[in-house]
């Protein structure tokens, strides 16, 4: 193949769509590893942000000791993990290192093929303005991750749950954008006159409700609110425990930062989100997208079951990670169903 830049454009929508789905799969992996990193309390083990040099892990005992000494200066070590051995430190370092390594790999897997497709004039008209912002958001995500980590390196022994939620939501926004763009490109590959789908109203509703629920899940994880009560449907012996609402704080502060209230709202808003998502599945089934409808319905049932199991197990890590992974899979299903409905509505309008 010649490396010279073609004189004329030669769009390859199907190849680009497949590449975007590979990147989306890697983002999914990063979300899962991020969940493990949080649940194993590994996120503060790397106390420096070195986008290039940090790619290489410690290679000898002296380097490991230097990393460990940096961790010993953190509030988490002083207040929670004092006396941790070097071997135990290596265990938590692994997850944070893997999380960052996947992020760097995603950057290369996105940037280098994007450059190649641009050089070969293979990007269909109008799609460059989507792909470049997604690349920029990926770079910003690394900065958001470090901004999150720094919140746990000064005074507090853990990261800000608000910054954790921002980090997760940004990752899932990129994930959703990759999938939506890939679906538009697959449609273009099937029909060269196809136009990008528009997000339908029912899709906006379902995505908004799901986004709120995922954000509440991030608050729950960041506040360790899942440990507050390990019973279901009651919290202890009552629907809402006495004294759970902090009367001295504002309603917003309770809803955002009170672990008991956050767990309560996350428990019960799940049913509102489920109703909105299942309504989307019903509309998709009516429109003939039975595969997407069944996938969404199955994911909703599994997600609710995993949420309850996470509480009853006392936040067992495998179950909690599966709960987060299923949320990402459910989001993918909602995106696919919304795209199908939006594409069909666009086709009807054009005809």
N, C-alpha and C positions, 0 to 999 in steps of 0.2 A: 504494500500500500504506500502510495506517495505521501510524503509529509508536507508537500506544497499545499497552500491553502487554495481550495477550489474557487474558481471565478464566480460561480453561481451557487445559490443555496441548494441544498439537497436534504430536506427535512427527514428526520428519522424519529417520528413520534413514538413508535412502538419500542425502540431500543432505549429511548430516554425514559419512557414510562417504566420499563423493567428496572432500569438503574435506580429510579426514584423509589421504587418499592423495596429494593435492596437497602437503600439508605434508611427508609422507614422501618424496616426490620431491625436495623442496627440501633435506631433510636429506641425501639421497643426493648431491645436487650439492655440498653443503657438505663431505661426506666426501671427495669426489673433489678438490675445490679444496684441502682440507686436506692431502691427499696431495701435490699439486703444491707447496704452500707448504713442506712439509717437505723434499721432494726438491730444491727450488731454494734451500733454506736461507734462506727469506724470513721465517720466523716471528718473528725478533727485530728486524725492521726498524722496527716501531712500538713505542716504548718507554714508552708511556703507555696506560692504560686509561680511555677517556672514552666511556662508553656512549651519551651523547647528542651531545656536541660532536664526538666522533670520527667521526660520520657524514659530516661534510664534510671532504673531502681538502684538502691544501694547494692554494691557488688562485693563488699567485704565487711568484716566486723567493725572496722573503724567507721565506715560510712553508716552502717546500721546504728552504731552508738551515737553518732552525730544526729541522726534523725530522731532517735529516742530521747536524746537530751533536749531537742527542740520541743518534743511533745511534753516532756516533764515540766516545761515552763507554762503550760496551758492550764486554765482553770479546771478543765475536765480531769486532768491527771491529779492536780493538787486536791480537788474536792471529792473525786469519785474513785479514781484508779490508782491512788498512791500505793506503791508497793508492787505494781505490775511488773512482771518479768520482761526481759527483752523478747523472749519467745512469744509471750502473749501479745506484745506490741506488734510483732511481725504479723500476727493473725489479723489484727484490725487494719494494719497498714495495707495488707493485700487487697481488701475490698475497696478502699479509697483509691489505691493506685490503679486497680482494674477499672474502676468507674472513670477515672480521668483518662486512662489509656484508650478506652472505648470512645470517649469524647474526641480525643485527638485523631483517632482512626476515622471516625465519622467525618471530621473536617477534611481529611485527605481524600476519602472515598467520594465526598461531594465535590470538592474544589477541582481535583485533577480531571475527572471525566467532564465536568462542566466546561473547563478550559478546552478540552479536546473537542467536545461537541461544538463549542463556539468556533474554534479554529476550522473545523470541517464544515462550517455553515449548516450544521444539522439541526439546530434549534428552530422549531417552527415559529413563524412570525407571531409576536405578542407574548411568547412564553419566557423570553429572556427577562422581562420585567417582573416575572414571578420568581424565577430561579435565583436571581441575584439577591433579592431581599431574603429569601430563605437561607442562602449562604451567609448573609450578614447576620441574620438572627441566630444562626448556629454559632458564629463567633461571639456574639453578644452573650449567648448562653454560658460560655466559659467564664465570662466576666461576672455574670449573675451567680454562678456557682461559687466563685471566690468571694464575692460580696456576701453570700450566705455563710461561708466558712468563717469569715472574719468576725461575724457576730458572736462566735463561740470561742474566740481566742483572747478576749480582753478581760471581761468581768464574769461572764456567765459560763457554766460548764456544758452548754449545748447551744445549737444554732437557733436563731430566731425562727419561730414557726411561720411567721409572715414571709420571711425570705425563702424558707423551704417551699412554701406554697407557690411563690413566684417562680422559683426554679423549676418545679414540677409542671406548672401550667405553661411556662414558656416551652418546655420540652414537648409537651403534648400539642401545643399550637403548631410547632414545627412538624411534628408527626402527622397531624391532621392535614396540614398544607401539602405535605409530600404526597399523601394518599390522594387527596382531591385532585391535585395537578396530574398525577399519574393516570387517574381515571379519565380526566379530560383528554389526555394524550392518547389513551387507548381508543377513545371514541373518535378522535381525529384520524387515527390509523385505520379504523374501519370505514370512515367516511371523510374524505378530504374537505367536505363542505361543513363538517360539524363545527358548531360554536361551543365555547365553554359553557358548562351548565351553571345555572343560577341556584343559589341556596333557597329552597322553598320555605314558606312560613312554618310548616310543621317541623322542618329540619332545624330552623332557627330555635324554635321552642325546645325541641328535644336536646339540642346541643347546649343551650343555655342552662337547662335544668341539670344536665349531666355535668357541666362545668362547675356549677355550684356544689354539687355533691362531691366531685373529685377534690375541689378546693377545701371543703369541710373535712374530707379524708386526710388531706395534707395537714390541716390544723390539728386533727386528732393525732396524727403521727408525731408532729413536731412538739406537741404539748404532752406527749405520752398519755393522752387522754384515754386510750384504749385500756389502760391498766386501772382506771378509776373504778369501774364496775365490770365484773366478768359474768354477769347474769343477763338473761334475756327471756321475755320481753321487759321484765321489771328491772329497775336499777336497785339492787338489794331487795327490799320488800315492798317498794312503791314504784309507781310509774316515774316519778321524779323525786329524788331524795330531799328530805327536809334540810334546809340550809345550803342547798346546792347553788342557789342564786345569791350572788354577792350584792346585797342591797346598797353597799357603799360605792359600788362601781356603776358606770353607765350601762344601759342596755347593750350598746355596741361593744363595750369592753367585755361584758359577759358572753355575748354571742361569739366573739372572736378569740378571747384569751382565757376564758374560764373552762378548765378541762371538763368539768362535769356537764356544763351547759353544751359545750361543743360536742361531747359524745352523745348527749341526748338529741341534739338537732341532727347530727349525722345519722343516728339510728332511724329517725322518723322522716326526715326529708328524703331518705332513700326511696320511700314509697311514692312520693310525689315525682321524683326523677324517673322511677320505674314506670309510672303511669304515662308520662310524657314520651318516654322512649318506646313503650309498647304501642302507643297510639301511632307513632311513626311506623312501627313494624306492621301494624294493621293496614295503614295507608299503602305501604310498600307491597303488601300481599295483594291488596285490591288492584294495584297497578301491574301485577304479574311478577314482581320481584320476590318470589317465594323463598329463594335461597337466602337473601338478605334478611327477610322477615323471620325465618326460622333461626338464623344465626343470632339475631338480636334477642329474640325471645329466650333462647337457650342461655345466652350470656347473661341476661338479666336474672334468670332463675339461679344460675350458678353464682353470680356475684352476690346476691342476697344470702344464699346459703353460706358462702365463704365469709361474708361479713359477720353473720351470727356465729359461725364456727370460730372466727378470730377472737371474738369476745369470750365465748365459752371456754376456749383453750388457754385463756390468759395471754393472748397475743403470741401464740406459737409462731416462730419465724416462717416455717414453710407455708403455713396457712395464710399468714398475713401477706407474704410475698405473692402467693397465688391470687389473693384478693386484689392487690395492686395491678398485677399482670392482666387479670380479667377485666379490670376497668379500662385498660388501654385497648384490649381486644374489643370490648363493647364500643368504645369510641370509634374504632375502625369500622365496625358494623354500622354505626349510626352515620358515619361519613359516607359509606358505600350506598346505604339506602337513600340518604338525602340526595346524593349525586344522581342516583337513578331517577328519582322523582323529578329533580330539577332538570335533568337532561330530557326527560319525556315531555315535561311542560314546555321546554324550549322548542322541541321538535314540533309540538302541536301548534305553538304560536307561529312558527315559521311557515308551516304548511297552510 
